Amino acid sequence: MRMIELPTSSIRNSTKIPNGFHVPSVVNCSCPQCGRSAAFRLLKVDPTQNIPVASLGGNCPGCNERALFVAYFEDLDDERQGHASNLYLIDNENLFFPQPSFPEGFPVSLGRAISGAVDAYNASNLPAASTSGRRALEGIFKHIAEEDTGRKPLNKLIDAAIEKKDFSEPISRLSHAIREGGNFGAHFDLEREPSRLMVRHMLELLDYLVSYLFTLPQDIKALEDEIEREPNVFD
């Protein structure tokens, strides 16, 4: 869980309570659960509170899930006296996962599988997210192995890909961890009931692999090409 500071300009309306504070009543921001931009109508606080800090809550009009906010009140200039000086959104990072960006030339079928897993996760369809995520992982290493690897287990697919390309230590450790089972291997066992945290870990791993195996090599090649086109500064 983290607190995301929102600009005070996101406060679209406030309600003045008897002690003189102007408590935010409408806030515009992205929903921490569905990711859509929304206007949150916040519940009023107890007007008898002596407020240096106000805890507020409202439902997203898109997904109807509840979001929590914290407003801080400090001494401001006369124009802003009694208004919130700082506003924070409470973001539970396990609830929403953003769609990853794919580099140029990324296999369309893999992109669809990963996007489908993320959509299923954000819709709380964990079994579908787990299945799609597992298939996307298998697809990544089948693509790199450049051969029909059949229905091999995931660690065997990783080993086959390693024979085609040097992944160095991180990917080799991934194969070993999955092969050894335990808590890590259980994350990739389709026979187990997936939890939200387990599926999120799988999506994070997919994001890391896309960056490490596809995006990073392209970025390095683009940088090399740019440097080669520049005049030799050491001449």
VMD Tcl script that draws the C-alpha trace (Angstrom):
set ca {
  {0.00 0.00 0.00}
  {1.26 3.50 -0.82}
  {0.05 7.09 -0.71}
  {0.01 8.96 -4.01}
  {0.04 12.75 -3.68}
  {-2.56 14.43 -5.88}
  {-2.39 18.08 -6.95}
  {-4.82 20.27 -5.05}
  {-6.20 21.24 -8.49}
  {-7.77 17.75 -8.61}
  {-10.20 18.93 -5.89}
  {-13.22 20.02 -7.92}
  {-15.47 20.90 -5.01}
  {-15.31 21.25 -1.24}
  {-17.81 21.32 1.60}
  {-17.35 23.82 4.40}
  {-18.02 22.33 7.82}
  {-18.81 24.20 11.06}
  {-15.21 24.46 12.27}
  {-14.31 26.40 9.09}
  {-12.43 23.73 7.16}
  {-13.27 23.17 3.50}
  {-13.27 19.38 3.12}
  {-12.87 17.95 -0.42}
  {-16.18 16.56 -1.66}
  {-15.38 15.88 -5.36}
  {-11.95 14.77 -6.58}
  {-10.86 13.98 -10.15}
  {-8.20 11.28 -10.50}
  {-7.51 7.82 -11.93}
  {-9.21 5.00 -10.08}
  {-6.60 2.84 -8.30}
  {-8.66 -0.26 -9.03}
  {-9.79 -0.02 -12.68}
  {-7.39 2.67 -13.88}
  {-10.07 4.88 -15.46}
  {-10.24 8.64 -14.93}
  {-13.16 9.37 -12.63}
  {-14.79 12.03 -10.48}
  {-15.04 10.66 -6.93}
  {-17.82 12.05 -4.77}
  {-16.45 11.78 -1.26}
  {-18.37 11.06 1.92}
  {-18.55 13.95 4.36}
  {-16.63 13.69 7.58}
  {-18.13 14.15 11.02}
  {-18.60 17.94 11.32}
  {-17.62 17.80 15.00}
  {-14.12 16.56 14.15}
  {-11.22 18.82 15.01}
  {-9.45 18.25 11.71}
  {-5.76 18.59 10.99}
  {-6.22 15.44 8.85}
  {-9.39 14.10 7.20}
  {-9.94 10.56 5.95}
  {-12.40 10.44 3.05}
  {-13.86 7.76 0.82}
  {-15.86 7.47 -2.38}
  {-16.85 4.95 -5.03}
  {-15.57 4.97 -8.60}
  {-18.50 5.65 -10.99}
  {-16.92 3.24 -13.47}
  {-16.19 0.08 -11.46}
  {-18.07 1.06 -8.26}
  {-15.05 0.07 -6.15}
  {-14.20 2.20 -3.14}
  {-11.18 4.51 -3.03}
  {-9.73 6.16 0.06}
  {-8.23 9.64 0.34}
  {-6.42 11.59 3.04}
  {-6.51 15.41 3.17}
  {-4.11 17.47 5.29}
  {-4.91 20.98 6.50}
  {-2.13 23.43 7.32}
  {-1.95 27.20 7.71}
  {-2.14 28.73 4.26}
  {-2.43 32.27 2.98}
  {-5.73 34.10 3.44}
  {-7.11 33.00 0.09}
  {-6.62 29.29 0.83}
  {-7.27 29.45 4.57}
  {-9.12 26.35 5.75}
  {-8.68 24.44 2.47}
  {-6.71 21.21 2.07}
  {-2.98 21.86 1.71}
  {-2.19 18.28 0.62}
  {-4.32 15.48 -0.78}
  {-3.32 11.81 -1.06}
  {-4.88 8.78 -2.71}
  {-4.44 5.46 -0.92}
  {-3.34 3.00 -3.62}
  {-3.37 -0.72 -2.95}
  {-0.81 -1.83 -5.53}
  {-2.20 -5.36 -5.70}
  {-5.51 -4.21 -7.20}
  {-4.65 -2.71 -10.61}
  {-1.94 -3.68 -13.09}
  {-1.20 -1.35 -16.03}
  {-1.01 -2.68 -19.58}
  {2.65 -3.08 -20.60}
  {4.04 -1.42 -23.71}
  {5.58 -3.70 -26.35}
  {8.60 -2.88 -28.51}
  {8.46 -2.70 -32.30}
  {8.27 -6.14 -33.87}
  {7.05 -7.86 -30.70}
  {5.08 -11.01 -31.66}
  {1.39 -10.11 -31.96}
  {0.21 -13.40 -30.43}
  {2.41 -12.90 -27.36}
  {1.18 -9.33 -26.97}
  {-2.42 -10.53 -27.08}
  {-1.73 -13.22 -24.48}
  {-0.06 -10.78 -22.07}
  {-2.73 -8.10 -22.57}
  {-5.42 -10.73 -22.02}
  {-3.78 -11.83 -18.77}
  {-3.64 -8.22 -17.53}
  {-7.28 -7.58 -18.51}
  {-8.38 -10.74 -16.69}
  {-6.39 -9.77 -13.59}
  {-7.89 -6.26 -13.52}
  {-11.36 -7.83 -13.88}
  {-10.54 -10.13 -10.91}
  {-10.81 -13.25 -13.12}
  {-7.77 -14.84 -11.52}
  {-8.01 -18.35 -13.09}
  {-8.13 -16.82 -16.59}
  {-5.29 -14.43 -15.74}
  {-3.17 -17.28 -14.41}
  {-3.78 -19.46 -17.48}
  {-3.11 -16.64 -19.95}
  {-0.01 -15.55 -18.03}
  {1.40 -19.08 -18.01}
  {0.78 -19.46 -21.75}
  {2.45 -16.11 -22.40}
  {5.54 -17.23 -20.45}
  {5.67 -20.45 -22.44}
  {5.19 -18.49 -25.67}
  {8.09 -16.15 -24.94}
  {10.56 -18.99 -24.53}
  {9.16 -20.99 -27.45}
  {9.62 -17.90 -29.61}
  {13.24 -17.51 -28.51}
  {14.02 -21.22 -28.90}
  {12.85 -20.90 -32.54}
  {11.62 -24.48 -32.71}
  {8.60 -26.61 -32.00}
  {9.23 -27.50 -28.38}
  {5.94 -29.35 -27.99}
  {4.27 -29.46 -24.58}
  {7.41 -29.27 -22.48}
  {7.21 -27.93 -18.90}
  {8.10 -24.28 -18.47}
  {11.60 -24.90 -17.07}
  {12.39 -27.14 -20.08}
  {11.22 -24.40 -22.44}
  {13.54 -21.96 -20.67}
  {16.43 -24.44 -20.98}
  {15.71 -24.87 -24.72}
  {15.76 -21.10 -25.17}
  {19.05 -20.81 -23.25}
  {20.64 -23.18 -25.79}
  {19.75 -20.67 -28.52}
  {20.62 -17.47 -26.71}
  {22.83 -16.41 -23.82}
  {20.57 -15.09 -21.09}
  {23.24 -15.15 -18.44}
  {22.54 -15.69 -14.76}
  {19.03 -14.20 -14.15}
  {17.15 -16.45 -16.61}
  {19.14 -19.54 -15.63}
  {18.14 -18.95 -12.01}
  {14.50 -18.60 -13.09}
  {14.58 -22.04 -14.73}
  {16.22 -23.58 -11.67}
  {13.70 -21.99 -9.27}
  {10.73 -23.30 -11.27}
  {12.26 -26.78 -11.57}
  {12.93 -27.00 -7.83}
  {9.27 -26.23 -7.06}
  {8.60 -24.85 -3.59}
  {6.81 -21.57 -3.16}
  {8.29 -20.08 -6.33}
  {7.43 -23.06 -8.51}
  {3.88 -23.13 -7.13}
  {3.28 -19.76 -8.82}
  {3.46 -21.51 -12.18}
  {1.48 -24.64 -11.33}
  {-1.89 -24.51 -13.11}
  {-3.25 -27.21 -10.81}
  {-3.23 -24.78 -7.88}
  {-5.94 -22.19 -7.18}
  {-4.36 -18.82 -8.08}
  {-4.33 -15.96 -5.59}
  {-4.32 -12.29 -6.60}
  {-0.76 -11.86 -5.31}
  {0.42 -14.97 -7.15}
  {-1.03 -13.75 -10.47}
  {0.41 -10.27 -9.95}
  {3.87 -11.80 -9.50}
  {3.42 -13.65 -12.78}
  {2.42 -10.42 -14.59}
  {5.41 -8.62 -13.10}
  {7.69 -11.41 -14.33}
  {6.21 -11.12 -17.84}
  {6.82 -7.37 -17.78}
  {10.44 -7.91 -16.72}
  {10.99 -10.49 -19.46}
  {9.55 -8.26 -22.19}
  {11.86 -5.46 -21.07}
  {14.93 -7.70 -20.65}
  {14.58 -9.92 -23.74}
  {12.92 -7.60 -26.26}
  {12.96 -3.91 -25.32}
  {16.49 -3.66 -23.89}
  {18.27 -5.21 -26.93}
  {16.39 -2.84 -29.26}
  {17.24 0.18 -27.11}
  {20.92 -0.79 -26.99}
  {21.01 -1.33 -30.78}
  {19.35 2.08 -31.34}
  {21.94 3.71 -29.07}
  {24.81 1.96 -30.90}
  {23.46 3.15 -34.27}
  {23.13 6.70 -32.99}
  {26.68 6.72 -31.65}
  {28.04 5.28 -34.92}
  {26.41 8.15 -36.86}
  {28.06 10.79 -34.67}
  {31.46 12.29 -35.56}
  {34.40 10.70 -33.78}
  {35.04 13.13 -30.92}
  {38.45 11.59 -30.21}
  {39.95 12.44 -33.61}
}
mol new
graphics top color blue
foreach p $ca { graphics top sphere $p radius 0.5 }
foreach p [lrange $ca 0 end-1] q [lrange $ca 1 end] { graphics top cylinder $p $q radius 0.2 }
display resetview
